[in-house]
Amino acid sequence: MRKVLATAVVLGIGLVSVEAHALDRGDPERGKQLSAACVACHDADGNSSNPQFPRIAGQHADYMVQALKAYKSGARKNAIMAGIVTGLSEQDMEDLAAYFSRQKGDLYSKSL
C-alpha cells in the first residue's frame, strides 16, 4: 500500500510540474514590452474601452496563442491583426499571451 501511495504522490508532483511548465511558456514582462502595438485597440491592460475591440485581459494564454497563430496563417481574417502578427515569432506570441492572461479582466468597463 505504501508503494502505491508513494507512486501516486510522485506522479501527482510530476503532473503538477508539467502543468506549471506548460503555463509558463511565455515571459509576461517581455510580453508587456511587446504589447505597445496592442494598446491602440485593446488598451494597456487588455480591457478595451471600445466595444468594437475585444477585451483580452484575463483570457486563457493557450487560446490567445492559437488566435494569434490563426491571424498569422490567415485562418482568422482581420486585416489589422494580420498586419500586427506578421512580424511576431512564436515566442513573441507566448510572451504576449503570458502578459495579457495575467491581467484582470474588467467585466464592468465603460464599454458595456
A tleap script that builds the chain and sets N, CA, C and O, in Angstrom:
source leaprc.protein.ff14SB
mol = sequence {
  NMET ARG LYS VAL LEU ALA THR ALA VAL VAL
  LEU GLY ILE GLY LEU VAL SER VAL GLU ALA
  HIE ALA LEU ASP ARG GLY ASP PRO GLU ARG
  GLY LYS GLN LEU SER ALA ALA CYS VAL ALA
  CYS HIE ASP ALA ASP GLY ASN SER SER ASN
  PRO GLN PHE PRO ARG ILE ALA GLY GLN HIE
  ALA ASP TYR MET VAL GLN ALA LEU LYS ALA
  TYR LYS SER GLY ALA ARG LYS ASN ALA ILE
  MET ALA GLY ILE VAL THR GLY LEU SER GLU
  GLN ASP MET GLU ASP LEU ALA ALA TYR PHE
  SER ARG GLN LYS GLY ASP LEU TYR SER LYS
  SER CLEU
}
set mol.1.N position { 0.824 -1.190 0.000 }
set mol.1.CA position { 0.000 0.000 0.000 }
set mol.1.C position { 0.872 1.261 0.000 }
set mol.1.O position { 0.544 2.246 -0.661 }
set mol.2.N position { 1.990 1.225 0.747 }
set mol.2.CA position { 2.886 2.377 0.785 }
set mol.2.C position { 3.494 2.655 -0.583 }
set mol.2.O position { 3.669 3.811 -0.967 }
set mol.3.N position { 3.818 1.584 -1.322 }
set mol.3.CA position { 4.384 1.771 -2.659 }
set mol.3.C position { 3.375 2.436 -3.589 }
set mol.3.O position { 3.732 3.299 -4.392 }
set mol.4.N position { 2.126 2.032 -3.475 }
set mol.4.CA position { 1.077 2.625 -4.306 }
set mol.4.C position { 0.914 4.103 -3.965 }
set mol.4.O position { 0.812 4.947 -4.855 }
set mol.5.N position { 0.890 4.405 -2.674 }
set mol.5.CA position { 0.748 5.787 -2.232 }
set mol.5.C position { 1.952 6.621 -2.663 }
set mol.5.O position { 1.792 7.743 -3.141 }
set mol.6.N position { 3.142 6.079 -2.497 }
set mol.6.CA position { 4.355 6.789 -2.899 }
set mol.6.C position { 4.363 7.041 -4.401 }
set mol.6.O position { 4.747 8.122 -4.847 }
set mol.7.N position { 3.943 6.052 -5.180 }
set mol.7.CA position { 3.877 6.210 -6.633 }
set mol.7.C position { 2.871 7.286 -7.008 }
set mol.7.O position { 3.141 8.105 -7.887 }
set mol.8.N position { 1.722 7.296 -6.359 }
set mol.8.CA position { 0.694 8.294 -6.636 }
set mol.8.C position { 1.192 9.700 -6.328 }
set mol.8.O position { 0.922 10.636 -7.080 }
set mol.9.N position { 1.917 9.849 -5.224 }
set mol.9.CA position { 2.458 11.155 -4.860 }
set mol.9.C position { 3.476 11.614 -5.893 }
set mol.9.O position { 3.439 12.766 -6.325 }
set mol.10.N position { 4.370 10.745 -6.288 }
set mol.10.CA position { 5.393 11.093 -7.278 }
set mol.10.C position { 4.739 11.476 -8.599 }
set mol.10.O position { 5.123 12.472 -9.212 }
set mol.11.N position { 3.760 10.699 -9.044 }
set mol.11.CA position { 3.065 11.015 -10.286 }
set mol.11.C position { 2.323 12.338 -10.173 }
set mol.11.O position { 2.322 13.130 -11.116 }
set mol.12.N position { 1.700 12.584 -9.042 }
set mol.12.CA position { 0.983 13.839 -8.834 }
set mol.12.C position { 1.907 15.032 -8.902 }
set mol.12.O position { 1.579 16.038 -9.530 }
set mol.13.N position { 3.057 14.932 -8.263 }
set mol.13.CA position { 4.044 16.017 -8.307 }
set mol.13.C position { 4.526 16.218 -9.733 }
set mol.13.O position { 4.687 17.352 -10.185 }
set mol.14.N position { 4.754 15.127 -10.439 }
set mol.14.CA position { 5.186 15.224 -11.832 }
set mol.14.C position { 4.162 15.921 -12.701 }
set mol.14.O position { 4.520 16.743 -13.544 }
set mol.15.N position { 2.895 15.606 -12.508 }
set mol.15.CA position { 1.840 16.239 -13.295 }
set mol.15.C position { 1.730 17.719 -12.986 }
set mol.15.O position { 1.518 18.528 -13.889 }
set mol.16.N position { 1.872 18.082 -11.721 }
set mol.16.CA position { 1.812 19.491 -11.350 }
set mol.16.C position { 2.970 20.243 -11.992 }
set mol.16.O position { 2.774 21.345 -12.505 }
set mol.17.N position { 4.160 19.677 -11.976 }
set mol.17.CA position { 5.301 20.382 -12.563 }
set mol.17.C position { 5.170 20.478 -14.078 }
set mol.17.O position { 5.573 21.485 -14.659 }
set mol.18.N position { 4.618 19.459 -14.733 }
set mol.18.CA position { 4.389 19.530 -16.177 }
set mol.18.C position { 3.353 20.600 -16.479 }
set mol.18.O position { 3.524 21.378 -17.418 }
set mol.19.N position { 2.275 20.650 -15.692 }
set mol.19.CA position { 1.239 21.662 -15.912 }
set mol.19.C position { 1.799 23.058 -15.675 }
set mol.19.O position { 1.528 23.968 -16.458 }
set mol.20.N position { 2.570 23.244 -14.619 }
set mol.20.CA position { 3.153 24.546 -14.337 }
set mol.20.C position { 4.076 24.969 -15.471 }
set mol.20.O position { 4.082 26.137 -15.858 }
set mol.21.N position { 4.850 24.042 -16.005 }
set mol.21.CA position { 5.742 24.351 -17.116 }
set mol.21.C position { 4.940 24.727 -18.351 }
set mol.21.O position { 5.321 25.650 -19.073 }
set mol.22.N position { 3.846 24.037 -18.607 }
set mol.22.CA position { 3.020 24.327 -19.777 }
set mol.22.C position { 2.435 25.728 -19.683 }
set mol.22.O position { 2.276 26.401 -20.701 }
set mol.23.N position { 2.113 26.174 -18.477 }
set mol.23.CA position { 1.544 27.500 -18.311 }
set mol.23.C position { 2.613 28.584 -18.294 }
set mol.23.O position { 2.286 29.767 -18.388 }
set mol.24.N position { 3.860 28.214 -18.178 }
set mol.24.CA position { 4.950 29.159 -18.014 }
set mol.24.C position { 5.813 29.247 -19.268 }
set mol.24.O position { 7.030 29.402 -19.168 }
set mol.25.N position { 5.206 29.152 -20.431 }
set mol.25.CA position { 5.977 29.208 -21.673 }
set mol.25.C position { 6.375 30.611 -22.045 }
set mol.25.O position { 7.394 30.817 -22.705 }
set mol.26.N position { 5.577 31.588 -21.626 }
set mol.26.CA position { 5.849 32.963 -22.011 }
set mol.26.C position { 6.382 33.786 -20.861 }
set mol.26.O position { 6.220 33.439 -19.691 }
set mol.27.N position { 7.020 34.882 -21.222 }
set mol.27.CA position { 7.575 35.826 -20.254 }
set mol.27.C position { 6.654 37.049 -20.214 }
set mol.27.O position { 6.647 37.847 -21.151 }
set mol.28.N position { 5.878 37.201 -19.136 }
set mol.28.CA position { 4.925 38.313 -19.085 }
set mol.28.C position { 5.584 39.691 -19.130 }
set mol.28.O position { 4.992 40.633 -19.659 }
set mol.29.N position { 6.787 39.829 -18.591 }
set mol.29.CA position { 7.468 41.131 -18.637 }
set mol.29.C position { 7.836 41.490 -20.076 }
set mol.29.O position { 7.669 42.632 -20.503 }
set mol.30.N position { 8.329 40.520 -20.804 }
set mol.30.CA position { 8.642 40.753 -22.228 }
set mol.30.C position { 7.351 40.996 -23.001 }
set mol.30.O position { 7.309 41.828 -23.907 }
set mol.31.N position { 6.298 40.263 -22.636 }
set mol.31.CA position { 5.004 40.460 -23.276 }
set mol.31.C position { 4.489 41.876 -23.081 }
set mol.31.O position { 3.915 42.467 -23.996 }
set mol.32.N position { 4.691 42.415 -21.899 }
set mol.32.CA position { 4.276 43.796 -21.632 }
set mol.32.C position { 5.023 44.752 -22.549 }
set mol.32.O position { 4.440 45.705 -23.067 }
set mol.33.N position { 6.315 44.500 -22.750 }
set mol.33.CA position { 7.109 45.345 -23.649 }
set mol.33.C position { 6.614 45.231 -25.082 }
set mol.33.O position { 6.575 46.224 -25.808 }
set mol.34.N position { 6.237 44.032 -25.490 }
set mol.34.CA position { 5.760 43.808 -26.855 }
set mol.34.C position { 4.345 44.333 -27.088 }
set mol.34.O position { 3.924 44.485 -28.234 }
set mol.35.N position { 3.616 44.607 -26.024 }
set mol.35.CA position { 2.195 44.949 -26.146 }
set mol.35.C position { 1.926 46.357 -26.667 }
set mol.35.O position { 0.763 46.735 -26.806 }
set mol.36.N position { 2.949 47.136 -26.958 }
set mol.36.CA position { 2.747 48.510 -27.425 }
set mol.36.C position { 1.832 48.574 -28.646 }
set mol.36.O position { 1.028 49.498 -28.768 }
set mol.37.N position { 1.944 47.613 -29.540 }
set mol.37.CA position { 1.097 47.604 -30.741 }
set mol.37.C position { -0.345 47.246 -30.417 }
set mol.37.O position { -1.242 47.527 -31.212 }
set mol.38.N position { -0.580 46.639 -29.278 }
set mol.38.CA position { -1.924 46.190 -28.888 }
set mol.38.C position { -2.737 47.298 -28.228 }
set mol.38.O position { -3.967 47.271 -28.234 }
set mol.39.N position { -2.028 48.272 -27.657 }
set mol.39.CA position { -2.645 49.295 -26.822 }
set mol.39.C position { -3.689 50.119 -27.572 }
set mol.39.O position { -4.713 50.480 -26.992 }
set mol.40.N position { -3.456 50.416 -28.818 }
set mol.40.CA position { -4.367 51.282 -29.567 }
set mol.40.C position { -5.791 50.726 -29.599 }
set mol.40.O position { -6.754 51.491 -29.533 }
set mol.41.N position { -5.930 49.424 -29.700 }
set mol.41.CA position { -7.267 48.812 -29.781 }
set mol.41.C position { -7.708 48.159 -28.480 }
set mol.41.O position { -8.880 48.235 -28.110 }
set mol.42.N position { -6.769 47.513 -27.779 }
set mol.42.CA position { -7.132 46.705 -26.611 }
set mol.42.C position { -6.828 47.389 -25.279 }
set mol.42.O position { -7.096 46.815 -24.224 }
set mol.43.N position { -6.277 48.598 -25.307 }
set mol.43.CA position { -5.862 49.357 -24.133 }
set mol.43.C position { -4.668 48.679 -23.451 }
set mol.43.O position { -4.349 47.524 -23.733 }
set mol.44.N position { -4.028 49.408 -22.564 }
set mol.44.CA position { -2.759 48.956 -21.983 }
set mol.44.C position { -2.860 47.636 -21.234 }
set mol.44.O position { -1.937 46.823 -21.274 }
set mol.45.N position { -3.985 47.422 -20.550 }
set mol.45.CA position { -4.101 46.192 -19.760 }
set mol.45.C position { -4.970 45.137 -20.441 }
set mol.45.O position { -5.233 44.086 -19.856 }
set mol.46.N position { -5.417 45.401 -21.665 }
set mol.46.CA position { -6.237 44.428 -22.389 }
set mol.46.C position { -7.726 44.572 -22.157 }
set mol.46.O position { -8.509 43.774 -22.672 }
set mol.47.N position { -8.137 45.584 -21.384 }
set mol.47.CA position { -9.560 45.842 -21.133 }
set mol.47.C position { -10.028 46.966 -22.051 }
set mol.47.O position { -10.152 48.115 -21.628 }
set mol.48.N position { -10.282 46.628 -23.296 }
set mol.48.CA position { -10.658 47.621 -24.294 }
set mol.48.C position { -11.861 48.433 -23.847 }
set mol.48.O position { -12.861 47.881 -23.387 }
set mol.49.N position { -11.754 49.753 -23.986 }
set mol.49.CA position { -12.876 50.629 -23.660 }
set mol.49.C position { -13.757 50.865 -24.882 }
set mol.49.O position { -14.787 51.532 -24.788 }
set mol.50.N position { -13.354 50.322 -26.022 }
set mol.50.CA position { -14.115 50.448 -27.255 }
set mol.50.C position { -14.813 49.118 -27.537 }
set mol.50.O position { -14.145 48.093 -27.673 }
set mol.51.N position { -16.134 49.116 -27.626 }
set mol.51.CA position { -16.856 47.853 -27.832 }
set mol.51.C position { -16.553 47.165 -29.163 }
set mol.51.O position { -16.926 46.008 -29.353 }
set mol.52.N position { -15.883 47.857 -30.087 }
set mol.52.CA position { -15.512 47.235 -31.358 }
set mol.52.C position { -14.356 46.255 -31.214 }
set mol.52.O position { -14.156 45.397 -32.074 }
set mol.53.N position { -13.597 46.379 -30.135 }
set mol.53.CA position { -12.413 45.553 -29.943 }
set mol.53.C position { -12.593 44.673 -28.713 }
set mol.53.O position { -13.058 45.146 -27.676 }
set mol.54.N position { -12.233 43.413 -28.816 }
set mol.54.CA position { -12.435 42.505 -27.678 }
set mol.54.C position { -11.503 42.809 -26.511 }
set mol.54.O position { -10.386 43.299 -26.680 }
set mol.55.N position { -12.002 42.502 -25.336 }
set mol.55.CA position { -11.164 42.559 -24.136 }
set mol.55.C position { -10.340 41.280 -24.104 }
set mol.55.O position { -10.886 40.180 -24.191 }
set mol.56.N position { -9.045 41.424 -23.981 }
set mol.56.CA position { -8.180 40.244 -23.960 }
set mol.56.C position { -7.554 40.016 -22.585 }
set mol.56.O position { -6.864 39.017 -22.383 }
set mol.57.N position { -7.781 40.915 -21.652 }
set mol.57.CA position { -7.260 40.743 -20.294 }
set mol.57.C position { -7.895 39.523 -19.655 }
set mol.57.O position { -9.112 39.345 -19.701 }
set mol.58.N position { -7.064 38.689 -19.061 }
set mol.58.CA position { -7.552 37.514 -18.363 }
set mol.58.C position { -7.921 36.346 -19.263 }
set mol.58.O position { -8.378 35.308 -18.784 }
set mol.59.N position { -7.727 36.511 -20.557 }
set mol.59.CA position { -8.030 35.427 -21.492 }
set mol.59.C position { -7.018 34.292 -21.298 }
set mol.59.O position { -5.880 34.544 -20.900 }
set mol.60.N position { -7.412 33.076 -21.568 }
set mol.60.CA position { -6.504 31.940 -21.445 }
set mol.60.C position { -5.336 32.097 -22.425 }
set mol.60.O position { -5.532 32.390 -23.604 }
set mol.61.N position { -4.125 31.897 -21.914 }
set mol.61.CA position { -2.931 32.085 -22.733 }
set mol.61.C position { -2.923 31.161 -23.947 }
set mol.61.O position { -2.585 31.593 -25.049 }
set mol.62.N position { -3.290 29.903 -23.758 }
set mol.62.CA position { -3.289 28.969 -24.890 }
set mol.62.C position { -4.236 29.430 -25.988 }
set mol.62.O position { -3.915 29.321 -27.172 }
set mol.63.N position { -5.403 29.946 -25.605 }
set mol.63.CA position { -6.361 30.445 -26.585 }
set mol.63.C position { -5.771 31.629 -27.347 }
set mol.63.O position { -5.894 31.710 -28.569 }
set mol.64.N position { -5.131 32.546 -26.621 }
set mol.64.CA position { -4.573 33.721 -27.284 }
set mol.64.C position { -3.459 33.349 -28.247 }
set mol.64.O position { -3.363 33.922 -29.332 }
set mol.65.N position { -2.624 32.404 -27.868 }
set mol.65.CA position { -1.554 31.960 -28.771 }
set mol.65.C position { -2.158 31.358 -30.038 }
set mol.65.O position { -1.710 31.653 -31.147 }
set mol.66.N position { -3.167 30.521 -29.869 }
set mol.66.CA position { -3.805 29.904 -31.043 }
set mol.66.C position { -4.460 30.963 -31.921 }
set mol.66.O position { -4.387 30.874 -33.146 }
set mol.67.N position { -5.096 31.957 -31.319 }
set mol.67.CA position { -5.723 33.034 -32.087 }
set mol.67.C position { -4.675 33.824 -32.863 }
set mol.67.O position { -4.871 34.127 -34.040 }
set mol.68.N position { -3.564 34.160 -32.209 }
set mol.68.CA position { -2.506 34.903 -32.893 }
set mol.68.C position { -1.919 34.095 -34.049 }
set mol.68.O position { -1.653 34.641 -35.120 }
set mol.69.N position { -1.721 32.814 -33.834 }
set mol.69.CA position { -1.217 31.952 -34.918 }
set mol.69.C position { -2.212 31.903 -36.069 }
set mol.69.O position { -1.817 31.905 -37.235 }
set mol.70.N position { -3.495 31.859 -35.748 }
set mol.70.CA position { -4.524 31.801 -36.790 }
set mol.70.C position { -4.565 33.097 -37.593 }
set mol.70.O position { -4.774 33.065 -38.805 }
set mol.71.N position { -4.368 34.241 -36.929 }
set mol.71.CA position { -4.289 35.505 -37.665 }
set mol.71.C position { -3.070 35.502 -38.580 }
set mol.71.O position { -3.140 35.951 -39.724 }
set mol.72.N position { -1.955 34.996 -38.068 }
set mol.72.CA position { -0.722 34.982 -38.859 }
set mol.72.C position { -0.834 34.058 -40.066 }
set mol.72.O position { -0.335 34.383 -41.144 }
set mol.73.N position { -1.480 32.919 -39.895 }
set mol.73.CA position { -1.604 31.966 -41.006 }
set mol.73.C position { -2.714 32.357 -41.987 }
set mol.73.O position { -2.761 31.849 -43.107 }
set mol.74.N position { -3.593 33.248 -41.570 }
set mol.74.CA position { -4.715 33.636 -42.414 }
set mol.74.C position { -5.978 32.835 -42.147 }
set mol.74.O position { -7.006 33.073 -42.780 }
set mol.75.N position { -5.915 31.882 -41.212 }
set mol.75.CA position { -7.101 31.096 -40.875 }
set mol.75.C position { -8.173 31.982 -40.248 }
set mol.75.O position { -9.366 31.743 -40.435 }
set mol.76.N position { -7.752 32.998 -39.508 }
set mol.76.CA position { -8.670 34.025 -38.992 }
set mol.76.C position { -8.422 35.272 -39.810 }
set mol.76.O position { -7.277 35.667 -40.027 }
set mol.77.N position { -9.487 35.885 -40.258 }
set mol.77.CA position { -9.379 37.045 -41.142 }
set mol.77.C position { -9.620 38.340 -40.393 }
set mol.77.O position { -10.702 38.568 -39.853 }
set mol.78.N position { -8.603 39.185 -40.364 }
set mol.78.CA position { -8.712 40.538 -39.847 }
set mol.78.C position { -7.471 41.270 -40.330 }
set mol.78.O position { -6.353 40.945 -39.929 }
set mol.79.N position { -7.671 42.251 -41.186 }
set mol.79.CA position { -6.536 42.940 -41.810 }
set mol.79.C position { -5.628 43.609 -40.787 }
set mol.79.O position { -4.407 43.586 -40.935 }
set mol.80.N position { -6.209 44.203 -39.753 }
set mol.80.CA position { -5.388 44.877 -38.744 }
set mol.80.C position { -4.539 43.858 -37.987 }
set mol.80.O position { -3.329 44.034 -37.843 }
set mol.81.N position { -5.180 42.793 -37.506 }
set mol.81.CA position { -4.449 41.783 -36.750 }
set mol.81.C position { -3.417 41.075 -37.625 }
set mol.81.O position { -2.317 40.772 -37.163 }
set mol.82.N position { -3.760 40.814 -38.868 }
set mol.82.CA position { -2.808 40.148 -39.775 }
set mol.82.C position { -1.539 40.978 -39.915 }
set mol.82.O position { -0.431 40.441 -39.907 }
set mol.83.N position { -1.708 42.283 -40.044 }
set mol.83.CA position { -0.540 43.155 -40.160 }
set mol.83.C position { 0.301 43.187 -38.898 }
set mol.83.O position { 1.527 43.276 -38.965 }
set mol.84.N position { -0.348 43.116 -37.761 }
set mol.84.CA position { 0.373 43.177 -36.481 }
set mol.84.C position { 1.133 41.888 -36.207 }
set mol.84.O position { 2.273 41.938 -35.746 }
set mol.85.N position { 0.529 40.737 -36.477 }
set mol.85.CA position { 1.163 39.465 -36.119 }
set mol.85.C position { 2.213 38.999 -37.126 }
set mol.85.O position { 2.970 38.070 -36.846 }
set mol.86.N position { 2.262 39.629 -38.280 }
set mol.86.CA position { 3.207 39.202 -39.317 }
set mol.86.C position { 4.630 39.083 -38.790 }
set mol.86.O position { 5.329 38.117 -39.096 }
set mol.87.N position { 5.055 40.048 -38.009 }
set mol.87.CA position { 6.430 40.045 -37.517 }
set mol.87.C position { 6.637 39.338 -36.190 }
set mol.87.O position { 7.748 39.341 -35.660 }
set mol.88.N position { 5.591 38.733 -35.642 }
set mol.88.CA position { 5.733 38.072 -34.346 }
set mol.88.C position { 6.254 36.650 -34.487 }
set mol.88.O position { 5.797 35.892 -35.343 }
set mol.89.N position { 7.200 36.300 -33.651 }
set mol.89.CA position { 7.656 34.918 -33.579 }
set mol.89.C position { 6.700 34.154 -32.657 }
set mol.89.O position { 5.853 34.754 -31.995 }
set mol.90.N position { 6.843 32.843 -32.623 }
set mol.90.CA position { 6.020 32.048 -31.723 }
set mol.90.C position { 6.304 32.430 -30.264 }
set mol.90.O position { 5.388 32.464 -29.443 }
set mol.91.N position { 7.562 32.717 -29.944 }
set mol.91.CA position { 7.899 33.133 -28.577 }
set mol.91.C position { 7.269 34.481 -28.253 }
set mol.91.O position { 6.806 34.695 -27.133 }
set mol.92.N position { 7.248 35.396 -29.227 }
set mol.92.CA position { 6.584 36.682 -29.017 }
set mol.92.C position { 5.114 36.464 -28.647 }
set mol.92.O position { 4.588 37.102 -27.736 }
set mol.93.N position { 4.468 35.554 -29.370 }
set mol.93.CA position { 3.058 35.252 -29.109 }
set mol.93.C position { 2.876 34.674 -27.709 }
set mol.93.O position { 1.933 35.031 -27.003 }
set mol.94.N position { 3.771 33.789 -27.312 }
set mol.94.CA position { 3.724 33.201 -25.975 }
set mol.94.C position { 3.898 34.289 -24.911 }
set mol.94.O position { 3.215 34.276 -23.887 }
set mol.95.N position { 4.808 35.222 -25.156 }
set mol.95.CA position { 5.071 36.290 -24.196 }
set mol.95.C position { 3.877 37.232 -24.078 }
set mol.95.O position { 3.494 37.613 -22.972 }
set mol.96.N position { 3.290 37.609 -25.206 }
set mol.96.CA position { 2.095 38.460 -25.178 }
set mol.96.C position { 0.951 37.767 -24.443 }
set mol.96.O position { 0.260 38.380 -23.629 }
set mol.97.N position { 0.765 36.504 -24.735 }
set mol.97.CA position { -0.299 35.739 -24.088 }
set mol.97.C position { -0.059 35.639 -22.583 }
set mol.97.O position { -0.999 35.727 -21.793 }
set mol.98.N position { 1.195 35.455 -22.190 }
set mol.98.CA position { 1.524 35.392 -20.759 }
set mol.98.C position { 1.188 36.710 -20.074 }
set mol.98.O position { 0.666 36.718 -18.959 }
set mol.99.N position { 1.486 37.823 -20.738 }
set mol.99.CA position { 1.187 39.135 -20.150 }
set mol.99.C position { -0.319 39.356 -20.034 }
set mol.99.O position { -0.818 39.640 -18.945 }
set mol.100.N position { -1.039 39.231 -21.129 }
set mol.100.CA position { -2.466 39.545 -21.101 }
set mol.100.C position { -3.275 38.543 -20.272 }
set mol.100.O position { -4.290 38.912 -19.682 }
set mol.101.N position { -2.846 37.303 -20.221 }
set mol.101.CA position { -3.585 36.323 -19.418 }
set mol.101.C position { -3.486 36.622 -17.927 }
set mol.101.O position { -4.341 36.200 -17.149 }
set mol.102.N position { -2.457 37.341 -17.532 }
set mol.102.CA position { -2.267 37.680 -16.118 }
set mol.102.C position { -2.956 38.987 -15.724 }
set mol.102.O position { -2.974 39.345 -14.546 }
set mol.103.N position { -3.517 39.693 -16.690 }
set mol.103.CA position { -4.226 40.934 -16.394 }
set mol.103.C position { -5.643 40.609 -15.922 }
set mol.103.O position { -6.242 39.622 -16.351 }
set mol.104.N position { -6.154 41.429 -15.060 }
set mol.104.CA position { -7.502 41.206 -14.546 }
set mol.104.C position { -8.512 41.712 -15.566 }
set mol.104.O position { -8.499 42.881 -15.950 }
set mol.105.N position { -9.389 40.808 -15.998 }
set mol.105.CA position { -10.439 41.190 -16.937 }
set mol.105.C position { -11.454 42.090 -16.261 }
set mol.105.O position { -11.897 41.799 -15.150 }
set mol.106.N position { -11.826 43.168 -16.908 }
set mol.106.CA position { -12.768 44.136 -16.367 }
set mol.106.C position { -14.136 43.886 -16.989 }
set mol.106.O position { -14.422 44.371 -18.084 }
set mol.107.N position { -14.979 43.130 -16.292 }
set mol.107.CA position { -16.300 42.803 -16.805 }
set mol.107.C position { -17.229 44.005 -16.803 }
set mol.107.O position { -18.229 44.020 -17.521 }
set mol.108.N position { -16.913 44.991 -16.020 }
set mol.108.CA position { -17.808 46.146 -15.877 }
set mol.108.C position { -17.168 47.422 -16.396 }
set mol.108.O position { -17.290 48.477 -15.773 }
set mol.109.N position { -16.490 47.335 -17.524 }
set mol.109.CA position { -15.808 48.513 -18.044 }
set mol.109.C position { -16.793 49.458 -18.712 }
set mol.109.O position { -17.984 49.169 -18.832 }
set mol.110.N position { -16.268 50.580 -19.137 }
set mol.110.CA position { -17.074 51.620 -19.770 }
set mol.110.C position { -17.780 51.149 -21.032 }
set mol.110.O position { -18.801 51.717 -21.421 }
set mol.111.N position { -17.253 50.125 -21.670 }
set mol.111.CA position { -17.796 49.725 -22.967 }
set mol.111.C position { -19.055 48.886 -22.859 }
set mol.111.O position { -19.659 48.566 -23.883 }
set mol.112.N position { -19.471 48.519 -21.658 }
set mol.112.CA position { -20.703 47.738 -21.527 }
set mol.112.C position { -21.928 48.598 -21.571 }
set mol.112.O position { -23.044 48.089 -21.473 }
savepdb mol mol.pdb
quit
